[in-house]
Amino acid sequence: MSKLGDILQEEAIAEINSILTEADSRAATLIREAEKQASERVAGFRKRVETEARAAIRRAKSAAELILATARIQARGQAIALVKEKVLTGLEEIAGKPNYGEILEALAEEARKAAGAPEAVVVHPNDKAKLRTWAIRKGLDLRTDPGLHLGVRIVAHGGQRSVENSLPERLKRAWETLAPGVAQRLWGSEA
């Protein structure tokens, strides 16, 4: 019986070894599949993170470009406003020029023609003497308004209509046309 026991024991050991070999093989296969899946997941995660990072960088660049463009536009707007201020300051200096009376007369004549039936000419109190002769020649009353600056106002009969013609108002009306030329001079073709 010992032989039979030895044979059974050998068969049992062989079967156990066969089962262990098969289990080792299955375990190795499962481990390889798990490693492959883990590697694929890591690669997918890395790809997704890289894609998101590139998108975030593009968004940040776009935001930075927008901020830069906005800053440039604001700086250009401030430069144009500064030029306009300088022009207005230059207009202020015209009041001290010897030909300022002739300029007022030309402004008054344009306004008189636009008013239709004029009754009076209104000027700043400092400019009254400069237009006295002109007003007499045109048969108009000469009035003053301290709020009127560097120009005249012609009042039609009955006072229901008036036409103001001043250097600052003319600049204001013409500025939209002048500003692009100013920008062209300041920045050339990139404006």
Contact map, one row per residue, 1 for C-alpha under 8 A:
11111000000000000000000000000000000000000000000000000000000000000000000000000000000000000000000000000000000000000000000000000000000000000000000000000000000000000000000000000000000000000000000
11111100000000000000000000000000000000000000000000000000000000000000000000000000000000000000000000000000000000000000000000000000000000000000000000000000000000000000000000000000000000000000000
11111110000000000000000000000000000000000000000000000000000000000000000000000000000000000000000000000000000000000000000000000000000000000000000000000000000000000000000000000000000000000000000
11111111000000000000000000000000000000000000000000000000000000000000000000000000000000000000000000000000000000000000000000000000000000000000000000000000000000000000000000000000000000000000000
11111111100000000000000000000000000000000000000000000000000000000000000000000000000000000000000000000000000000000000000000000000000000000000000000000000000000000000000000000000000000000000000
01111111110000000000000000000000000000000000000000000000000000000000000000000000000000000000000000000000000000000000000000000000000000000000000000000000000000000000000000000000000000000000000
00111111111000000000000000000000000000000000000000000000000000000000000000000000000000000000000000000000000000000000000000000000000000000000000000000000000000000000000000000000000000000000000
00011111111100000000000000000000000000000000000000000000000000000000000000000000000000000000000000000000000000000000000000000000000000000000000000000000000000000000000000000000000000000000000
00001111111110000000000000000000000000000000000000000000000000000000000000000000000000000000000000000000000000000000000000000000000000000000000000000000000000000000000000000000000000000000000
00000111111111000000000000000000000000000000000000000000000000000000000000000000000000000000000000000000000000000000000000000000000000000000000000000000000000000000000000000000000000000000000
00000011111111100000000000000000000000000000000000000000000000000000000000000000000000000000000000000000000000000000000000000000000000000000000000000000000000000000000000000000000000000000000
00000001111111110000000000000000000000000000000000000000000000000000000000000000000000000000000000000000000000000000000000000000000000000000000000000000000000000000000000000000000000000000000
00000000111111111000000000000000000000000000000000000000000000000000000000000000000000000000000000000000000000000000000000000000000000000000000000000000000000000000000000000000000000000000000
00000000011111111100000000000000000000000000000000000000000000000000000000000000000000000000000000000000000000000000000000000000000000000000000000000000000000000000000000000000000000000000000
00000000001111111110000000000000000000000000000000000000000000000000000000000000000000000000000000000000000000000000000000000000000000000000000000000000000000000000000000000000000000000000000
00000000000111111111000000000000000000000000000000000000000000000000000000000000000000000000000000000000000000000000000000000000000000000000000000000000000000000000000000000000000000000000000
00000000000011111111100000000000000000000000000000000000000000000000000000000000000000000000000000000000000000000000000000000000000000000000000000000000000000000000000000000000000000000000000
00000000000001111111110000000000000000000000000000000000000000000000000000000000000000000000000000000000000000000000000000000000000000000000000000000000000000000000000000000000000000000000000
00000000000000111111111000000000000000000000000000000000000000000000000000000000000000000000000000000000000000000000000000000000000000000000000000000000000000000000000000000000000000000000000
00000000000000011111111100000000000000000000000000000000000000000000000000000000000000000000000000000000000000000000000000000000000000000000000000000000000000000000000000000000000000000000000
00000000000000001111111110000000000000000000000000000000000000000000000000000000000000000000000000000000000000000000000000000000000000000000000000000000000000000000000000000000000000000000000
00000000000000000111111111000000000000000000000000000000000000000000000000000000000000000000000000000000000000000000000000000000000000000000000000000000000000000000000000000000000000000000000
00000000000000000011111111100000000000000000000000000000000000000000000000000000000000000000000000000000000000000000000000000000000000000000000000000000000000000000000000000000000000000000000
00000000000000000001111111110000000000000000000000000000000000000000000000000000000000000000000000000000000000000000000000000000000000000000000000000000000000000000000000000000000000000000000
00000000000000000000111111111000000000000000000000000000000000000000000000000000000000000000000000000000000000000000000000000000000000000000000000000000000000000000000000000000000000000000000
00000000000000000000011111111100000000000000000000000000000000000000000000000000000000000000000000000000000000000000000000000000000000000000000000000000000000000000000000000000000000000000000
00000000000000000000001111111110000000000000000000000000000000000000000000000000000000000000000000000000000000000000000000000000000000000000000000000000000000000000000000000000000000000000000
00000000000000000000000111111111000000000000000000000000000000000000000000000000000000000000000000000000000000000000000000000000000000000000000000000000000000000000000000000000000000000000000
00000000000000000000000011111111100000000000000000000000000000000000000000000000000000000000000000000000000000000000000000000000000000000000000000000000000000000000000000000000000000000000000
00000000000000000000000001111111110000000000000000000000000000000000000000000000000000000000000000000000000000000000000000000000000000000000000000000000000000000000000000000000000000000000000
00000000000000000000000000111111111000000000000000000000000000000000000000000000000000000000000000000000000000000000000000000000000000000000000000000000000000000000000000000000000000000000000
00000000000000000000000000011111111100000000000000000000000000000000000000000000000000000000000000000000000000000000000000000000000000000000000000000000000000000000000000000000000000000000000
00000000000000000000000000001111111110000000000000000000000000000000000000000000000000000000000000000000000000000000000000000000000000000000000000000000000000000000000000000000000000000000000
00000000000000000000000000000111111111000000000000000000000000000000000000000000000000000000000000000000000000000000000000000000000000000000000000000000000000000000000000000000000000000000000
00000000000000000000000000000011111111100000000000000000000000000000000000000000000000000000000000000000000000000000000000000000000000000000000000000000000000000000000000000000000000000000000
00000000000000000000000000000001111111110000000000000000000000000000000000000000000000000000000000000000000000000000000000000000000000000000000000000000000000000000000000000000000000000000000
00000000000000000000000000000000111111111000000000000000000000000000000000000000000000000000000000000000000000000000000000000000000000000000000000000000000000000000000000000000000000000000000
00000000000000000000000000000000011111111100000000000000000000000000000000000000000000000000000000000000000000000000000000000000000000000000000000000000000000000000000000000000000000000000000
00000000000000000000000000000000001111111110000000000000000000000000000000000000000000000000000000000000000000000000000000000000000000000000000000000000000000000000000000000000000000000000000
00000000000000000000000000000000000111111111000000000000000000000000000000000000000000000000000000000000000000000000000000000000000000000000000000000000000000000000000000000000000000000000000
00000000000000000000000000000000000011111111100000000000000000000000000000000000000000000000000000000000000000000000000000000000000000000000000000000000000000000000000000000000000000000000000
00000000000000000000000000000000000001111111110000000000000000000000000000000000000000000000000000000000000000000000000000000000000000000000000000000000000000000000000000000000000000000000000
00000000000000000000000000000000000000111111111000000000000000000000000000000000000000000000000000000000000000000000000000000000000000000000000000000000000000000000000000000000000000000000000
00000000000000000000000000000000000000011111111100000000000000000000000000000000000000000000000000000000000000000000000000000000000000000000000000000000000000000000000000000000000000000000000
00000000000000000000000000000000000000001111111110000000000000000000000000000000000000000000000000000000000000000000000000000000000000000000000000000000000000000000000000000000000000000000000
00000000000000000000000000000000000000000111111111000000000000000000000000000000000000000000000000000000000000000000000000000000000000000000000000000000000000000000000000000000000000000000000
00000000000000000000000000000000000000000011111111100000000000000000000000000000000000000000000000000000000000000000000000000000000000000000000000000000000000000000000000000000000000000000000
00000000000000000000000000000000000000000001111111110000000000000000000000000000000000000000000000000000000000000000000000000000000000000000000000000000000000000000000000000000000000000000000
00000000000000000000000000000000000000000000111111111000000000000000000000000000000000000000000000000000000000000000000000000000000000000000000000000000000000000000000000000000000000000000000
00000000000000000000000000000000000000000000011111111100000000000000000000000000000000000000000000000000000000000000000000000000000000000000000000000000000000000000000000000000000000000000000
00000000000000000000000000000000000000000000001111111110000000000000000000000000000000000000000000000000000000000000000000000000000000000000000000000000000000000000000000000000000000000000000
00000000000000000000000000000000000000000000000111111111000000000000000000000000000000000000000000000000000000000000000000000000000000000000000000000000000000000000000000000000000000000000000
00000000000000000000000000000000000000000000000011111111100000000000000000000000000000000000000000000000000000000000000000000000000000000000000000000000000000000000000000000000000000000000000
00000000000000000000000000000000000000000000000001111111110000000000000000000000000000000000000000000000000000000000000000000000000000000000000000000000000000000000000000000000000000000000000
00000000000000000000000000000000000000000000000000111111111000000000000000000000000000000000000000000000000000000000000000000000000000000000000000000000000000000000000000000000000000000000000
00000000000000000000000000000000000000000000000000011111111100000000000000000000000000000000000000000000000000000000000000000000000000000000000000000000000000000000000000000000000000000000000
00000000000000000000000000000000000000000000000000001111111110000000000000000000000000000000000000000000000000000000000000000000000000000000000000000000000000000000000000000000000000000000000
00000000000000000000000000000000000000000000000000000111111111000000000000000000000000000000000000000000000000000000000000000000000000000000000000000000000000000000000000000000000000000000000
00000000000000000000000000000000000000000000000000000011111111100000000000000000000000000000000000000000000000000000000000000000000000000000000000000000000000000000000000000000000000000000000
00000000000000000000000000000000000000000000000000000001111111110000000000000000000000000000000000000000000000000000000000000000000000000000000000000000000000000000000000000000000000000000000
00000000000000000000000000000000000000000000000000000000111111111000000000000000000000000000000000000000000000000000000000000000000000000000000000000000000000000000000000000000000000000000000
00000000000000000000000000000000000000000000000000000000011111111100000000000000000000000000000000000000000000000000000000000000000000000000000000000000000000000000000000000000000000000000000
00000000000000000000000000000000000000000000000000000000001111111110000000000000000000000000000000000000000000000000000000000000000000000000000000000000000000000000000000000000000000000000000
00000000000000000000000000000000000000000000000000000000000111111111000000000000000000000000000000000000000000000000000000000000000000000000000000000000000000000000000000000000000000000000000
00000000000000000000000000000000000000000000000000000000000011111111100000000000000000000000000000000000000000000000000000000000000000000000000000000000000000000000000000000000000000000000000
00000000000000000000000000000000000000000000000000000000000001111111110000000000000000000000000000000000000000000000000000000000000000000000000000000000000000000000000000000000000000000000000
00000000000000000000000000000000000000000000000000000000000000111111111000000000000000000000000000000000000000000000000000000000000000000000000000000000000000000000000000000000000000000000000
00000000000000000000000000000000000000000000000000000000000000011111111100000000000000000000000000000000000000000000000000000000000000000000000000000000000000000000000000000000000000000000000
00000000000000000000000000000000000000000000000000000000000000001111111110000000000000000000000000000000000000000000000000000000000000000000000000000000000000000000000000000000000000000000000
00000000000000000000000000000000000000000000000000000000000000000111111111000000000000000000000000000000000000000000000000000000000000000000000000000000000000000000000000000000000000000000000
00000000000000000000000000000000000000000000000000000000000000000011111111100000000000000000000000000000000000000000000000000000000000000000000000000000000000000000000000000000000000000000000
00000000000000000000000000000000000000000000000000000000000000000001111111110000000000000000000000000000000000000000000000000000000000000000000000000000000000000000000000000000000000000000000
00000000000000000000000000000000000000000000000000000000000000000000111111111000000000000000000000000000000000000000000000000000000000000000000000000000000000000000000000000000000000000000000
00000000000000000000000000000000000000000000000000000000000000000000011111111100000000000000000000000000000000000000000000000000000000000000000000000000000000000000000000000000000000000000000
00000000000000000000000000000000000000000000000000000000000000000000001111111110000000000000000000000000000000000000000000000000000000000000000000000000000000000000000000000000000000000000000
00000000000000000000000000000000000000000000000000000000000000000000000111111111000000000000000000000000000000000000000000000000000000000000000000000000000000000000000000000000000000000000000
00000000000000000000000000000000000000000000000000000000000000000000000011111111100000000000000000000000000000000000000000000000000000000000000000000000000000000000000000000000000000000000000
00000000000000000000000000000000000000000000000000000000000000000000000001111111110000000000000000000000000000000000000000000000000000000000000000000000000000000000000000000000000000000000000
00000000000000000000000000000000000000000000000000000000000000000000000000111111111000000000000000000000000000000000000000000000000000000000000000000000000000000000000000000000000000000000000
00000000000000000000000000000000000000000000000000000000000000000000000000011111111100000000000000000000000000000000000000000000000000000000000000000000000000000000000000000000001001100000000
00000000000000000000000000000000000000000000000000000000000000000000000000001111111110000000000000000000000000000000000000000000000000000000000000000000000000000000000000000000000000000000000
00000000000000000000000000000000000000000000000000000000000000000000000000000111111111000000000000000000000000000000000000000000000000000000000000000000000000000000000000000000000000000000000
00000000000000000000000000000000000000000000000000000000000000000000000000000011111111100000000000000000000000000000000000000000000000000000000000000000000000000000000000000000000000000000000
00000000000000000000000000000000000000000000000000000000000000000000000000000001111111110000000000000000000000000000000000000000000000000000000000000000000000000000000000000000000000000000000
00000000000000000000000000000000000000000000000000000000000000000000000000000000111111111000000000000000000000000000000000000000000000000000000000000000000000000000000000000000000000000000000
00000000000000000000000000000000000000000000000000000000000000000000000000000000011111111100000000000000000000000000000000000000000000000000000000000000000000000000000000000000000000000000000
00000000000000000000000000000000000000000000000000000000000000000000000000000000001111111110000000000000000000000000000000000000000000000000000000000000000000000000000000000000000000000000000
00000000000000000000000000000000000000000000000000000000000000000000000000000000000111111111000000000000000000000000000000000000000000000000000000000000000000000000000100000000000000000000000
00000000000000000000000000000000000000000000000000000000000000000000000000000000000011111111100000000000000000000000000000000000000000000000000000000000000000000000000000000000000000000000000
00000000000000000000000000000000000000000000000000000000000000000000000000000000000001111111110000000000000000000000000000000000000000000000000000000000000000000000000000000000000000000000000
00000000000000000000000000000000000000000000000000000000000000000000000000000000000000111111111000000000000000000000000000000000000000000000000000000100000000000000001100000000000000000000000
00000000000000000000000000000000000000000000000000000000000000000000000000000000000000011111111100000000000000000000000000000000000000000000000000000100000000000000000000000000000000000000000
00000000000000000000000000000000000000000000000000000000000000000000000000000000000000001111111110000000000000000000000000000000000000000000000000000000000000000000000000000000000000000000000
00000000000000000000000000000000000000000000000000000000000000000000000000000000000000000111111110010000000000000000000000000000000000000000000000000000000000000000000000000000000000000000000
00000000000000000000000000000000000000000000000000000000000000000000000000000000000000000011111110010000000000000000000000000000000000000000000000000100000000000000000000000000000000000000000
00000000000000000000000000000000000000000000000000000000000000000000000000000000000000000001111111010000000000000000000000000000000000000000000000000000000000000000000000000000000000000000000
00000000000000000000000000000000000000000000000000000000000000000000000000000000000000000000111111110000000000000000000000000000000000000000000000000000000000000000000000000000000000000000000
00000000000000000000000000000000000000000000000000000000000000000000000000000000000000000000000111111000000000000000000000000000000000000000000000000000000000000000000000000000000000000000000
00000000000000000000000000000000000000000000000000000000000000000000000000000000000000000000000011111110000000000000000000000000000000000000000000000000000000000000000000000000000000000000000
00000000000000000000000000000000000000000000000000000000000000000000000000000000000000000000011111111111000000000000000000000000000000000000000000000000000000000000000000000000000000000000000
00000000000000000000000000000000000000000000000000000000000000000000000000000000000000000000000001111111100000000000000000000010011000000000000000000000000000000000000000000000000000000000000
00000000000000000000000000000000000000000000000000000000000000000000000000000000000000000000000000111111110000000000000000000000000000000000000000000000000000000000000000000000000000000000000
00000000000000000000000000000000000000000000000000000000000000000000000000000000000000000000000000111111111000000000000000000000000000000000000000000000000000000000000000000000000000000000000
00000000000000000000000000000000000000000000000000000000000000000000000000000000000000000000000000011111111100000000000000000000011000000000000000000111000000000000000000000000000000000000000
00000000000000000000000000000000000000000000000000000000000000000000000000000000000000000000000000001111111110000000000000000000001001000000000000000000000000000000000000000000000000000000000
00000000000000000000000000000000000000000000000000000000000000000000000000000000000000000000000000000111111111000000000000000000000000000000000000000000000000000000000000000000000000000000000
00000000000000000000000000000000000000000000000000000000000000000000000000000000000000000000000000000011111111100000000000000000000000000000000000000011000000000000110000000000000000000000000
00000000000000000000000000000000000000000000000000000000000000000000000000000000000000000000000000000001111111110000000010000000000000000000000000000011110000000000100000000000000000000000000
00000000000000000000000000000000000000000000000000000000000000000000000000000000000000000000000000000000111111111000000000000000000000000000000000000000000000000000000000000000000000000000000
00000000000000000000000000000000000000000000000000000000000000000000000000000000000000000000000000000000011111111100000000000000000000000000000000000000000000000000100000000000000000000000000
00000000000000000000000000000000000000000000000000000000000000000000000000000000000000000000000000000000001111111110000000000000000000000000000000000001110000000011100000000000000000000000000
00000000000000000000000000000000000000000000000000000000000000000000000000000000000000000000000000000000000111111111110000000000000000000000000000000000010000000010000000000000000000000000000
00000000000000000000000000000000000000000000000000000000000000000000000000000000000000000000000000000000000011111111000000000000000000000000000000000000000000000000000000000000000000000000000
00000000000000000000000000000000000000000000000000000000000000000000000000000000000000000000000000000000000001111111000000000000000000000000000000000000000000000010000000000000000000000000000
00000000000000000000000000000000000000000000000000000000000000000000000000000000000000000000000000000000000000111111110000000000000000000000000000000000011100001110000000000000000000000000000
00000000000000000000000000000000000000000000000000000000000000000000000000000000000000000000000000000000000000011111110000000000000000000000000000000000000100000000000000000000000000000000000
00000000000000000000000000000000000000000000000000000000000000000000000000000000000000000000000000000000000000010011111000000000000000000000000000000000000110000000000000000000000000000000000
00000000000000000000000000000000000000000000000000000000000000000000000000000000000000000000000000000000000000010011111110000000000000000001000000000000011110000000000000000000000000000000000
00000000000000000000000000000000000000000000000000000000000000000000000000000000000000000000000000000000000000000000111110000000000000000001100000000000011111100000000000000000000000000000000
00000000000000000000000000000000000000000000000000000000000000000000000000000000000000000000000000000000000000000000011111000000000000100001111000000000011100000000000000000000000000000000000
00000000000000000000000000000000000000000000000000000000000000000000000000000000000000000000000000000000000100000000011111100000000000100001111000000001111000000000000000000000000000000000000
00000000000000000000000000000000000000000000000000000000000000000000000000000000000000000000000000000000000000000000000111110000000000000000011110000001111000000000000000000000000000000000000
00000000000000000000000000000000000000000000000000000000000000000000000000000000000000000000000000000000000000000000000011111011000000000000011111011011100000000000000000000000000000000000000
00000000000000000000000000000000000000000000000000000000000000000000000000000000000000000000000000000000000000000000000001111111000000000000000111111111000000000000000000000000000000000000000
00000000000000000000000000000000000000000000000000000000000000000000000000000000000000000000000000000000000000000000000000111111000000000000000111000000000000000000000000000000000000000000000
00000000000000000000000000000000000000000000000000000000000000000000000000000000000000000000000000000000000000000000000000011111100000000000000000000000000000000000000000000000000000000000000
00000000000000000000000000000000000000000000000000000000000000000000000000000000000000000000000000001000000000000000000000111111111000000000000000000000000000000000000000000000000000000000000
00000000000000000000000000000000000000000000000000000000000000000000000000000000000000000000000000000000000000000000000000111111111100000000011100000000000000000000000000000000000000000000000
00000000000000000000000000000000000000000000000000000000000000000000000000000000000000000000000000000000000000000000000000000111111110000000000000000000000000000000000000000000000000000000000
00000000000000000000000000000000000000000000000000000000000000000000000000000000000000000000000000001001000000000000000000000011111110000000000000000000000000000000000000000000000000000000000
00000000000000000000000000000000000000000000000000000000000000000000000000000000000000000000000000001001100000000000000000000011111111100000010000000000000000000000000000000000000000000000000
00000000000000000000000000000000000000000000000000000000000000000000000000000000000000000000000000000000000000000000000000000001111111110000010000000000000000000000000000000000000000000000000
00000000000000000000000000000000000000000000000000000000000000000000000000000000000000000000000000000000000000000000000000000000111111111000000000000000000000000000000000000000000000000000000
00000000000000000000000000000000000000000000000000000000000000000000000000000000000000000000000000000000100000000000000000000000001111111100000000000000000000000000000000000000000000000000000
00000000000000000000000000000000000000000000000000000000000000000000000000000000000000000000000000000000000000000000000110000000001111111111110000000000000000000000000000000000000000000000000
00000000000000000000000000000000000000000000000000000000000000000000000000000000000000000000000000000000000000000000000000000000000111111111100000000000000000000000000000000000000000000000000
00000000000000000000000000000000000000000000000000000000000000000000000000000000000000000000000000000000000000000000000000000000000011111111000000000000000000000000000000000000000000000000000
00000000000000000000000000000000000000000000000000000000000000000000000000000000000000000000000000000000000000000000000000000000000001111111000000000000000000000000000000000000000000000000000
00000000000000000000000000000000000000000000000000000000000000000000000000000000000000000000000000000000000000000000000000000000000000111111100000000000000000000000000000000000000000000000000
00000000000000000000000000000000000000000000000000000000000000000000000000000000000000000000000000000000000000000000011110000000000000111111110000000000000000000000000000000000000000000000000
00000000000000000000000000000000000000000000000000000000000000000000000000000000000000000000000000000000000000000000001110000000000000110011111000000000000000000000000000000000000000000000000
00000000000000000000000000000000000000000000000000000000000000000000000000000000000000000000000000000000000000000000000111100001001100100001111100000000000000000000000000000000000000000000000
00000000000000000000000000000000000000000000000000000000000000000000000000000000000000000000000000000000000000000000000111100001000000000000111110000000000000000000000000000000000000000000000
00000000000000000000000000000000000000000000000000000000000000000000000000000000000000000000000000000000000000000000000001111001000000000000011111000000000000000000000000000000000000000000000
00000000000000000000000000000000000000000000000000000000000000000000000000000000000000000000000000000000000000000000000001111000000000000000001111110000000000000000000000000000000000000000000
00000000000000000000000000000000000000000000000000000000000000000000000000000000000000000000000000000000000000000000000000111000000000000000000111111000000000000000000000000000000000000000000
00000000000000000000000000000000000000000000000000000000000000000000000000000000000000000000000000000000000000000000000000010000000000000000000011111000000000000000000000000000000000000000000
00000000000000000000000000000000000000000000000000000000000000000000000000000000000000000000000000000000000000000000000000110000000000000000000011111111100000000000000000000000000000000000000
00000000000000000000000000000000000000000000000000000000000000000000000000000000000000000000000000000000000000000000000000110000000000000000000001111111000000000000010100000000000000000000000
00000000000000000000000000000000000000000000000000000000000000000000000000000000000000000011001000000001000000000000000000010000000000000000000000011111000000000000011100000000000000000000000
00000000000000000000000000000000000000000000000000000000000000000000000000000000000000000000000000000001001100000000000000110000000000000000000000011111100000000001111000000000000000000000000
00000000000000000000000000000000000000000000000000000000000000000000000000000000000000000000000000000001001100100000000011110000000000000000000000011111110000000001110000000000000000000000000
00000000000000000000000000000000000000000000000000000000000000000000000000000000000000000000000000000000000100100000000011100000000000000000000000010011111000000111100000000000000000000000000
00000000000000000000000000000000000000000000000000000000000000000000000000000000000000000000000000000000000100110010011111000000000000000000000000000001111100000111000000000000000000000000000
00000000000000000000000000000000000000000000000000000000000000000000000000000000000000000000000000000000000000000010011111000000000000000000000000000000111110111110000000000000000000000000000
00000000000000000000000000000000000000000000000000000000000000000000000000000000000000000000000000000000000000000011111100000000000000000000000000000000011111111100000000000000000000000000000
00000000000000000000000000000000000000000000000000000000000000000000000000000000000000000000000000000000000000000000111000000000000000000000000000000000001111111000000000000000000000000000000
00000000000000000000000000000000000000000000000000000000000000000000000000000000000000000000000000000000000000000000001000000000000000000000000000000000000111111000000000000000000000000000000
00000000000000000000000000000000000000000000000000000000000000000000000000000000000000000000000000000000000000000000001000000000000000000000000000000000001111111100000000000000000000000000000
00000000000000000000000000000000000000000000000000000000000000000000000000000000000000000000000000000000000000000000000000000000000000000000000000000000001111111100000000000000000000000000000
00000000000000000000000000000000000000000000000000000000000000000000000000000000000000000000000000000000000000000010000000000000000000000000000000000000001111111110000000000000000000000000000
00000000000000000000000000000000000000000000000000000000000000000000000000000000000000000000000000000000000000000010000000000000000000000000000000000000111100111111000000000000000000000000000
00000000000000000000000000000000000000000000000000000000000000000000000000000000000000000000000000000000000000110110000000000000000000000000000000000000111000001111100000000000000000000000000
00000000000000000000000000000000000000000000000000000000000000000000000000000000000000000000000000000000000000100000000000000000000000000000000000000011110000000111110000000000000000000000000
00000000000000000000000000000000000000000000000000000000000000000000000000000000000000000000000000000000001101100000000000000000000000000000000000000011100000000011111011000000000000000000000
00000000000000000000000000000000000000000000000000000000000000000000000000000000000000000000000000000000001000000000000000000000000000000000000000001111000000000001111111000000000000000000000
00000000000000000000000000000000000000000000000000000000000000000000000000000000000000000010000000000000000000000000000000000000000000000000000000000110000000000000111111100000000000000000000
00000000000000000000000000000000000000000000000000000000000000000000000000000000000000010010000000000000000000000000000000000000000000000000000000001100000000000000011111110000000000000000000
00000000000000000000000000000000000000000000000000000000000000000000000000000000000000000000000000000000000000000000000000000000000000000000000000000000000000000000111111111000000000000000000
00000000000000000000000000000000000000000000000000000000000000000000000000000000000000000000000000000000000000000000000000000000000000000000000000000000000000000000111111111100000000000000000
00000000000000000000000000000000000000000000000000000000000000000000000000000000000000000000000000000000000000000000000000000000000000000000000000000000000000000000001111111110000000000000000
00000000000000000000000000000000000000000000000000000000000000000000000000000000000000000000000000000000000000000000000000000000000000000000000000000000000000000000000111111111000000000000000
00000000000000000000000000000000000000000000000000000000000000000000000000000000000000000000000000000000000000000000000000000000000000000000000000000000000000000000000011111111000000000000000
00000000000000000000000000000000000000000000000000000000000000000000000000000000000000000000000000000000000000000000000000000000000000000000000000000000000000000000000001111111110000000000000
00000000000000000000000000000000000000000000000000000000000000000000000000000000000000000000000000000000000000000000000000000000000000000000000000000000000000000000000000111111111000000000000
00000000000000000000000000000000000000000000000000000000000000000000000000000000000000000000000000000000000000000000000000000000000000000000000000000000000000000000000000011111111100000000000
00000000000000000000000000000000000000000000000000000000000000000000000000000000000000000000000000000000000000000000000000000000000000000000000000000000000000000000000000000111111110000000000
00000000000000000000000000000000000000000000000000000000000000000000000000000000000000000000000000000000000000000000000000000000000000000000000000000000000000000000000000000111111111000000000
00000000000000000000000000000000000000000000000000000000000000000000000000000001000000000000000000000000000000000000000000000000000000000000000000000000000000000000000000000011111111100000000
00000000000000000000000000000000000000000000000000000000000000000000000000000000000000000000000000000000000000000000000000000000000000000000000000000000000000000000000000000001111111110000000
00000000000000000000000000000000000000000000000000000000000000000000000000000000000000000000000000000000000000000000000000000000000000000000000000000000000000000000000000000000111111111000000
00000000000000000000000000000000000000000000000000000000000000000000000000000001000000000000000000000000000000000000000000000000000000000000000000000000000000000000000000000000011111111100000
00000000000000000000000000000000000000000000000000000000000000000000000000000001000000000000000000000000000000000000000000000000000000000000000000000000000000000000000000000000001111111111001
00000000000000000000000000000000000000000000000000000000000000000000000000000000000000000000000000000000000000000000000000000000000000000000000000000000000000000000000000000000000111111111111
00000000000000000000000000000000000000000000000000000000000000000000000000000000000000000000000000000000000000000000000000000000000000000000000000000000000000000000000000000000000011111111000
00000000000000000000000000000000000000000000000000000000000000000000000000000000000000000000000000000000000000000000000000000000000000000000000000000000000000000000000000000000000001111111000
00000000000000000000000000000000000000000000000000000000000000000000000000000000000000000000000000000000000000000000000000000000000000000000000000000000000000000000000000000000000000111111111
00000000000000000000000000000000000000000000000000000000000000000000000000000000000000000000000000000000000000000000000000000000000000000000000000000000000000000000000000000000000000111111111
00000000000000000000000000000000000000000000000000000000000000000000000000000000000000000000000000000000000000000000000000000000000000000000000000000000000000000000000000000000000000010011111
00000000000000000000000000000000000000000000000000000000000000000000000000000000000000000000000000000000000000000000000000000000000000000000000000000000000000000000000000000000000000010011111
00000000000000000000000000000000000000000000000000000000000000000000000000000000000000000000000000000000000000000000000000000000000000000000000000000000000000000000000000000000000000110011111
